[in-house]
């Protein structure tokens, strides 16, 4: 039983990381209808930026506060000069373009930080473990679960209760009408793209003390994040949250009990969902 509870906690931790990553991907993919396969590169950029800030200042919280900013600025520039001209040219062109950015950003990261694996320690106060009912749980992992819940709550409020969220929904539903009532739809979509990249970078920052910082971490997180978006339903924040937990549970217990088939089990989950509900668990049929 202790083993099962430990794996459930690990599932919640991985699910929180997946949600932060997949929420941004779902926003870009579901709301803007843009396939950004370079989304994981912003995750990696956030992790490397956090490493540099911590090396310079020794302050993890400073890295958490500003480590995602370079990714947001870069994403805004990419959307403005590269993605925007491809809005009406189909997904294939978007995939090819953003796939190229994977290599560009990987080479930049290699040039700036080198090929070595870097390690980041949890901040003081979140290092060590706590004992709950005889089970020892790392403090930082509990922080990640709480942080993921906070991000989920803030995103829900932003999309469902804020004025900007209403403008986003209006721009997605009918861009021409939204433009007619004074909404700057291009600026709005550019901001959503930057927000999605910022969430990915934020995920890289908080994941770095657990996963480490290394080249290739972008691809490793991108595949399960895409599966989360497909399983949960494009553009659905609730779907991203539920699917993140589902995928994390399947992956964690798969690695514990069926290590040779853990990746297959994630794809099997996706296949089952697509066969029974092609639009995803909480997606809207079109």
Long-range contacts (C-beta under 8 A, 24 or more apart in sequence): 2-134, 2-135, 3-256, 5-135, 6-135, 7-252, 7-253, 7-256, 8-249, 9-135, 9-137, 9-141, 9-145, 10-141, 10-252, 11-245, 11-248, 11-249, 11-251, 11-252, 11-253, 12-145, 12-245, 12-248, 13-141, 13-144, 13-145, 13-210, 13-248, 14-248, 14-251, 14-252, 15-148, 15-244, 15-245, 15-247, 15-248, 15-249, 16-144, 16-145, 16-147, 16-148, 16-149, 16-244, 17-144, 17-148, 17-203, 17-206, 17-207, 17-210, 17-221, 18-221, 18-224, 18-225, 18-228, 18-244, 18-247, 18-248, 19-148, 19-151, 19-152, 19-228, 19-240, 19-241, 19-244, 19-245, 20-147, 20-148, 20-151, 20-199, 20-200, 20-202, 20-203, 20-206, 21-199, 21-200, 21-203, 21-221, 21-225, 21-228, 22-225, 22-228, 22-229, 22-232, 22-240, 22-243, 22-244, 23-151, 23-152, 23-155, 23-196, 23-199, 23-237, 23-240, 23-241, 24-195, 24-196, 24-197, 24-198, 24-199, 24-200, 24-203, 25-196, 25-200, 25-225, 25-226, 25-228, 25-229, 26-228, 26-229, 26-232, 26-234, 26-235, 26-236, 26-237, 26-239, 26-240, 27-192, 27-195, 27-196, 27-199, 27-235, 28-192, 28-193, 28-196, 29-229, 29-234, 29-235, 30-229, 30-233, 30-234, 30-235, 30-236, 30-283, 31-168, 31-172, 31-192, 31-235, 32-172, 32-189, 32-192, 32-193, 34-83, 34-87, 34-94, 34-193, 35-91, 35-94, 35-95, 35-98, 36-83, 36-94, 36-98, 36-193, 36-196, 37-95, 37-98, 37-99, 37-102, 37-222, 38-98, 38-99, 38-101, 38-102, 38-105, 39-98, 39-196, 39-197, 39-200, 39-222, 39-225, 40-102, 40-200, 40-217, 40-218, 40-219, 40-220, 40-221, 40-222, 40-225, 41-101, 41-102, 41-105, 41-106, 41-218, 42-71, 42-74, 42-75, 42-197, 42-198, 42-200, 42-201, 42-204, 43-200, 43-201, 43-203, 43-204, 43-207, 43-217, 43-218, 43-221, 43-222, 44-105, 44-106, 44-109, 44-204, 44-213, 44-215, 44-217, 44-218, 45-70, 45-71, 45-74, 45-105, 45-109, 45-201, 45-204, 46-71, 46-200, 46-201, 46-202, 46-203, 46-204, 46-205, 47-204, 47-205, 47-207, 47-208, 47-211, 47-213, 47-217, 48-109, 48-112, 48-113, 48-118, 48-204, 48-213, 49-201, 49-205, 50-120, 50-204, 50-205, 50-208, 50-213, 51-113, 51-118, 51-120, 51-208, 51-213, 52-113, 54-120, 60-120, 60-122, 60-123, 60-209, 61-123, 63-205, 64-202, 64-205, 64-206, 67-201, 67-202, 67-204, 67-205, 68-198, 68-199, 68-201, 68-202, 68-205, 69-198, 70-201, 71-197, 71-198, 71-200, 71-201, 72-194, 72-195, 72-197, 72-198, 72-201, 73-194, 74-197, 75-193, 75-194, 75-196, 75-197, 75-198, 76-190, 76-191, 76-193, 76-194, 78-193, 79-189, 79-190, 79-193, 79-194, 80-190, 83-193, 84-186, 84-190, 102-218, 102-219, 105-218, 106-215, 106-218, 109-215, 110-215, 113-213, 115-215, 116-214, 117-212, 117-213, 117-214, 118-212, 118-213, 118-214, 119-212, 119-213, 120-208, 120-209, 120-212, 120-213, 121-209, 122-209, 140-209, 140-210, 141-210, 144-206, 144-210, 147-206, 151-199, 151-202, 152-237, 152-241, 155-237, 156-237, 159-237, 168-192, 172-235, 224-251, 224-266, 227-266, 227-267, 227-269, 227-270, 229-280, 230-270, 230-273, 230-274, 230-280, 231-269, 231-270, 231-273, 231-280, 231-281, 232-280, 232-281, 232-282, 232-283, 233-279, 233-280, 233-281, 233-282, 233-283, 233-284, 234-279, 234-280, 234-283, 235-283, 235-284, 236-280, 236-281, 236-282, 236-283, 236-284, 238-282, 239-280, 239-281, 239-282, 239-283, 242-281, 242-282, 243-280, 243-281
